[in-house]
Amino acid sequence: MAEVKLRNIKKSFDEVEVIHGVDLEIKDQEFVVFVGPSGCGKSTLLRMIAGLEDITAGEIYIGDTYVNDLHPADRGAAMVFQSYALYPHMSVRENIGFGLKLNKVPKAEIQRKVAEAAKILKIEELLDRRPGQLSGGQRQRVAIGRTIVREPSVFLFDEPLSNLDAALRVQMRMELEKLHANLKTTMIYVTHDQVEAMTMADRIFILNDGYVEQVGTPLELYRKPANIFVAGFIGSPKMNFLSVKVLQIEGQQITLQLPGEDQMQLQRENINFQAGDILTLGIRPEHFELEQTKGCSLSATVDIIERLGNETYIYANDASDNLLTVVGDGELDVSNNEKIKIYFTTDHCHLFGRDDQSIQ
């Protein structure tokens, strides 16, 4: 078993607390992604699990073992870094087996484990090359192979794909998903790229400024973000946010003033606001339409158009000069400075209170 439990984990640098009492529980064989903006504490949290960073307070368990005081090599966790950290004078075979050699593992067993790792990663033909003769993706496979031979209970990945180009990142994402399926071990992956998080994770832990904002499956976070930060972080392009005024409340029905002369009505159960309050309405770019639907509408003026072939991004300013993003068909017939109507339905609207929390 390789569950990972963090209980009230805190981290301070001098007088500055950067991780604020984090509680997490990661299931055995789960692929979990820590995601958040730069400086949110995700890599620090990962390094504390690995034992590479001291914790200020709290408890860490890997399986049933309390690991706070254990050396990194004794925790049953292996880490893959952003930099490949390969020895340039050694062959791929020697790089993968070097840690085992240091631990005085018998030579025959080292050879067996290196061969097994190379087969899993499909790098058998590269074993006699040196790192300087490899591509970035091949070097990353070697770095992963170095962790596989240790047979850890938990794999820790610290932004391992950030040095690769876009096409290779997509390929390596698939490779890591296959690796997880084959090895059936717990994996914790750190990234600032929400696309990586959405495509790879069983569950995502969204961090911001040393706090966990929300935990859930990719679709749970996409469909039901807990607050404005999560709503704006998950999804690409990011969610549109509009300031709206509460005009009237009748039971669970709310009438909202949209920018300009447009109004709309929403149903919500948890009404803790009153007429006259200013709330935030969130709508994802892909939930806007330019063809008339039985829903709500906004008037806007097209500012910039980006044609990507399969789809078109339209950036338009509404009556209050909010910049709205619309994702539409690649063949959309629109032009700069054109006056348009943007349509949407209430099914895909998110409403947030003055505390930035979602109103359900």
For each residue, the residues with C-beta under 8 A, 3 or more apart:
1: 28 63 64 153
2: 28 29 62 63 76 153 154 185 186
3: 25 26 27 28 61 62 63 186
4: 24 25 26 49 60 61 62 154 186 188
5: 24 25 26 59 60 61
6: 9 22 23 24 25 45 49 58 59 60
7: 23 58 59 60 61
8: 21 22 23 57 58 59
9: 6 19 21 22 23 24 45 48 55 57 58 59 60
10: 17 19 20 21 22 55 56 57 58
11: 17 18 19 41 44 45 48 53 55 56 210
12: 15 16 17 18 56
13: 16 18
14:
15: 12
16: 12 13
17: 10 11 12 20 56 210
18: 11 12 13 41 44 210
19: 9 10 11 22 41 44 45 48 56 210
20: 10 17 210 211
21: 8 9 10 58
22: 6 8 9 10 19 45 58 210 211 212
23: 6 7 8 9 212
24: 4 5 6 9 205 212 215
25: 3 4 5 6
26: 3 4 5 30 32 186 188
27: 3 30 186
28: 1 2 3 186
29: 2 184 185 186
30: 26 27 186 187 202 203
31: 177 180 187 189 200 201 202
32: 26 186 187 188 189 201 202 203 204 205
33: 188 189 190 191 196 197 200 201 203 204 205
34: 42 45 46 188 189 190 191 205 207
35: 42 190 191 192 193 194 196 197 204 205 206 207 233
36: 40 41 42 192 206 207 208 213 233
37: 40 192 208 233
38: 192
39: 209
40: 36 37 207 208 209 210
41: 11 18 19 36 44 45 207 209 210
42: 34 35 36 45 46 190 192 207
43: 46 47 158 159 190
44: 11 18 19 41 47 48 53
45: 6 9 11 19 22 34 41 42 48 49 207
46: 34 42 43 49 50 79 156 158 188 190
47: 43 44 50 52 53 158
48: 9 11 19 44 45 51 52 53 54 55 60
49: 4 6 45 46 60 62 77 154 156 188
50: 46 47 53 72 75 77 79 156
51: 48 67 70 71 72 75 77
52: 47 48 72 79
53: 11 44 47 48 50
54: 48
55: 9 10 11 48 58 60 68
56: 10 11 12 17 19
57: 8 9 10
58: 6 7 8 9 10 21 22 55
59: 5 6 7 8 9 66 68
60: 4 5 6 7 9 48 49 55 66 67 68
61: 3 4 5 7 64 65 66 67
62: 2 3 4 49 65 67 75 76 77 153 154
63: 1 2 3 76 153
64: 1 61
65: 61 62 70 75 76
66: 59 60 61 69
67: 51 60 61 62 70 74 75
68: 55 59 60
69: 66
70: 51 65 67 74 75
71: 51 74 75
72: 50 51 52 75 77
73:
74: 67 70 71
75: 50 51 62 65 67 70 71 72 154
76: 2 62 63 65 152 153 154
77: 49 50 51 62 72 152 153 154 155 156
78: 147 150 152 154 155 156
79: 46 50 52 147 155 156 157 158
80: 140 143 144 147 155 156 157 158 160
81: 84 85 143 158 160
82: 158 159 160 162 163
83: 163
84: 81 131 139 140 142 143
85: 81 143
86: 90 95 131 139 142 143
87: 90 94 95 98 131
88: 130 131 132
89: 130
90: 86 87 94 95 98 130 131
91: 94 95 127 128 129 130
92: 95 96 118 123 126 127 128 129 130 131 134 142 145
93: 96 97 114 118 127 128
94: 87 90 91 97 98
95: 86 87 90 91 92 98 131 142 146
96: 92 93 114 117 118 127 142 145 146 149
97: 93 94 100 101 110 111 113 114 149
98: 87 90 94 95 101 102 146
99: 102 103 146 149 150
100: 97 103 105 109 110 113 149 150
101: 97 98 104 105 110
102: 98 99
103: 99 100
104: 101
105: 100 101 109 110 113
106: 109 110
107: 110 111
108: 111 112
109: 100 105 106 112 113
110: 97 100 101 105 106 107 113 114 149
111: 97 107 108 114 115
112: 108 109 115 116
113: 97 100 105 109 110 116 117 149 151
114: 93 96 97 110 111 117 118 127 145 149
115: 111 112 118 119 124
116: 112 113 119 120 148 149
117: 96 113 114 120 121 145 148 149
118: 92 93 96 114 115 121 122 123 124 126 127 145
119: 115 116 122 124
120: 116 117 145 148 179 182 183
121: 117 118 141 142 144 145 148 175 179
122: 118 119 141
123: 92 118 126 127 138 141 142 145
124: 115 118 119 127
125:
126: 92 118 123 129 134 138 142
127: 91 92 93 96 114 118 123 124
128: 91 92 93
129: 91 92 126 133 134
130: 88 89 90 91 92 133 134
131: 84 86 87 88 90 92 95 134 139 142
132: 88
133: 129 130
134: 92 126 129 130 131 138 139 142
135: 138 139 168
136: 139 140 163 164 165 168
137: 140 141 164 168 171 172
138: 123 126 134 135 141 142
139: 84 86 131 134 135 136 142 143
140: 80 84 136 137 143 144 160 161 163 164 172
141: 121 122 123 137 138 144 145 175
142: 84 86 92 95 96 121 123 126 131 134 138 139 145 146
143: 80 81 84 85 86 139 140 146 147 160
144: 80 121 140 141 147 148 160 179
145: 92 96 114 117 118 120 121 123 141 142 148 149
146: 95 96 98 99 142 143 149 150
147: 78 79 80 143 144 150 152 155
148: 116 117 120 121 144 145 151 183
149: 96 97 99 100 110 113 114 116 117 145 146
150: 78 99 100 146 147
151: 113 148
152: 76 77 78 147 155 185
153: 1 2 62 63 76 77 185 186
154: 2 4 49 62 75 76 77 78 185 186 187 188
155: 77 78 79 80 147 152 183 185 186 187 188
156: 46 49 50 77 78 79 80 187 188 190
157: 79 80 160 176 187 188 189 190
158: 43 46 47 79 80 81 82 190
159: 43 82 162 190 191 192
160: 80 81 82 140 143 144 157 172 176 189
161: 140 164 168 169 172 173 191 196
162: 82 159 191 193
163: 82 83 136 140
164: 136 137 140 161 168 169 172
165: 136 168 169
166: 169 170
167: 170 171
168: 135 136 137 161 164 165 171 172
169: 161 164 165 166 172 173 196
170: 166 167 173 174
171: 137 167 168 174 175
172: 137 140 160 161 164 168 169 175 176
173: 161 169 170 176 177 196 199 200
174: 170 171 177 178
175: 121 141 171 172 178 179
176: 157 160 172 173 179 180 187 189 200
177: 31 173 174 180 181 200
178: 174 175 181 182
179: 120 121 144 175 176 182 183
180: 31 176 177 183 184 185 187
181: 177 178 184
182: 120 178 179
183: 120 148 155 179 180
184: 29 180 181
185: 2 29 152 153 154 155 180
186: 2 3 4 26 27 28 29 30 32 153 154 155
187: 30 31 32 154 155 156 157 176 180
188: 4 26 32 33 34 46 49 154 155 156 157
189: 31 32 33 34 157 160 176 196 200 201
190: 33 34 35 42 43 46 156 157 158 159
191: 33 34 35 159 161 162 196 197
192: 35 36 37 38 42 159
193: 35 162 196 197
194: 35 197 198 233 234 235 236
195: 198 199 236
196: 33 35 161 169 173 189 191 193 199 200
197: 33 35 191 193 194 200 201 204 218 234
198: 194 195 201 204 218 222 234
199: 173 195 196 218
200: 31 33 173 176 177 189 196 197
201: 31 32 33 189 197 198 204 217 218
202: 30 31 32 217
203: 30 32 33 215 216 217
204: 32 33 35 197 198 201 215 216 217 218 221 234
205: 24 32 33 34 35 212 215
206: 35 36 212 213 214 215 221 229 230 233 234
207: 34 35 36 40 41 42 45 210 211 212 213
208: 36 37 40 211 213 229 233
209: 39 40 41
210: 11 17 18 19 20 22 40 41 207
211: 20 22 207 208
212: 22 23 24 205 206 207 215
213: 36 206 207 208 226 227 229 230
214: 206 221 225 226 227 230
215: 24 203 204 205 206 212
216: 203 204 220 221 224
217: 201 202 203 204 220 221
218: 197 198 199 201 204 221 222 234
219: 222 223
220: 216 217 223 224
221: 204 206 214 216 217 218 224 225 230 234
222: 198 218 219 225 234 235
223: 219 220
224: 216 220 221 358 360
225: 214 221 222 228 230 231 234 282 350 358
226: 213 214 230 357 358
227: 213 214 230 231 352 356 357 358
228: 225 231 232 241 280 282 352 356
229: 206 208 213 232 233 356
230: 206 213 214 221 225 226 227 233 234
231: 225 227 228 234 235 239 241 282 350 352 358
232: 228 229 235 238 239 241
233: 35 36 37 194 206 208 229 230 238
234: 194 197 198 204 206 218 221 222 225 230 231
235: 194 222 231 232 238 239 284
236: 194 195
237: 285 313 325 327
238: 232 233 235 285 325
239: 231 232 235 282 283 284 285 350
240: 282 283 284 285 288 322 324 325
241: 228 231 232 280 281 282 322
242: 258 259 280 281 282 283 318 320 322
243: 259 278 279 280 281 320 322
244: 256 257 258 278 279 280 281
245: 256 257 276 277 278 279
246: 249 254 255 256 257 273 274 275 276 277 278 279
247: 255 256 257 263 275
248: 254 255 275
249: 246 253 254 255 271 274 275
250: 253 255
251:
252: 267 268 269 271
253: 249 250 265 266 267
254: 246 248 249 265 266 267 268 271 351
255: 246 247 248 249 250 263 264 265
256: 244 245 246 247 263 264 265 266 279 281
257: 244 245 246 247 263
258: 242 244 262 263 264 281 296 298
259: 242 243 262 298 318 319 320 322
260: 298 299 318 319 320
261: 299 319
262: 258 259 296 297 298 299
263: 247 255 256 257 258
264: 255 256 258 296 346 349
265: 253 254 255 256 346
266: 253 254 256 346 349 351
267: 252 253 254 346
268: 252 254 271 351 359 360
269: 252 360
270: 359 360
271: 249 252 254 268 359
272: 353 359
273: 246 277 279 353 354 359
274: 246 249 277
275: 246 247 248 249
276: 245 246
277: 245 246 273 274 354
278: 243 244 245 246 354
279: 243 244 245 246 256 273 351 352 353 354 359
280: 228 241 242 243 244 351 352 353 356
281: 241 242 243 244 256 258 349 350 351 352
282: 225 228 231 239 240 241 242 349 350 351 352
283: 239 240 242 287 288 344 348 349 350
284: 235 239 240 287 288 348
285: 237 238 239 240 288 313 324 325 326 327
286: 327
287: 283 284 344 345 348
288: 240 283 284 285 324 326 327 328 342 343 344
289: 292 293 328 342 343 344
290: 314 326 328 332 334 340 341 342 343
291: 343
292: 289 297 341 343
293: 289 343 344 345
294: 345
295: 343 344 345 346
296: 258 262 264 343 344 345 346
297: 262 292 341 342 343 344
298: 258 259 260 262 318 319 324 341 342 344
299: 260 261 262 318 319 339 340 341 342
300: 316 317 318 319 324 339 340 341 342
301: 316 317 337 338 339 340
302: 305 314 315 316 334 335 336 337 338 339 340
303: 315 316 317 323 336 337
304: 314 315 336
305: 302 312 313 314 315 334 335 336
306: 312 313 314 315
307: 312 330
308: 311 312 313 330
309: 330
310: 330
311: 308 327 328 329 330
312: 305 306 307 308 327 328 329 330 331 332 334
313: 237 285 305 306 308 325 326 327
314: 290 302 304 305 306 325 326 327 328 332 334 340
315: 302 303 304 305 306 323 324 325 326
316: 300 301 302 303 323 324 326 340 342
317: 300 301 303 321 322 323 324
318: 242 259 260 298 299 300 321 322 324
319: 259 260 261 298 299 300
320: 242 243 259 260
321: 317 318
322: 240 241 242 243 259 317 318
323: 303 315 316 317
324: 240 285 288 298 300 315 316 317 318 342
325: 237 238 240 285 313 314 315
326: 285 288 290 313 314 315 316 342
327: 237 285 286 288 311 312 313 314
328: 288 289 290 311 312 314 332
329: 311 312 332
330: 307 308 309 310 311 312
331: 312
332: 290 312 314 328 329
333:
334: 290 302 305 312 314 338 340
335: 302 305 338
336: 302 303 304 305
337: 301 302 303
338: 301 302 334 335
339: 299 300 301 302
340: 290 299 300 301 302 314 316 334
341: 290 292 297 298 299 300
342: 288 289 290 297 298 299 300 316 324 326
343: 288 289 290 291 292 293 295 296 297
344: 283 287 288 289 293 295 296 297 298 348 349
345: 287 293 294 295 296 348 349
346: 264 265 266 267 295 296 349
347:
348: 283 284 287 344 345
349: 264 266 281 282 283 344 345 346
350: 225 231 239 281 282 283 358
351: 254 266 268 279 280 281 282 358 359
352: 227 228 231 279 280 281 282 356 357 358 359
353: 272 273 279 280 356 357 359
354: 273 277 278 279
355:
356: 227 228 229 280 352 353
357: 226 227 352 353
358: 224 225 226 227 231 350 351 352
359: 268 270 271 272 273 279 351 352 353
360: 224 268 269 270
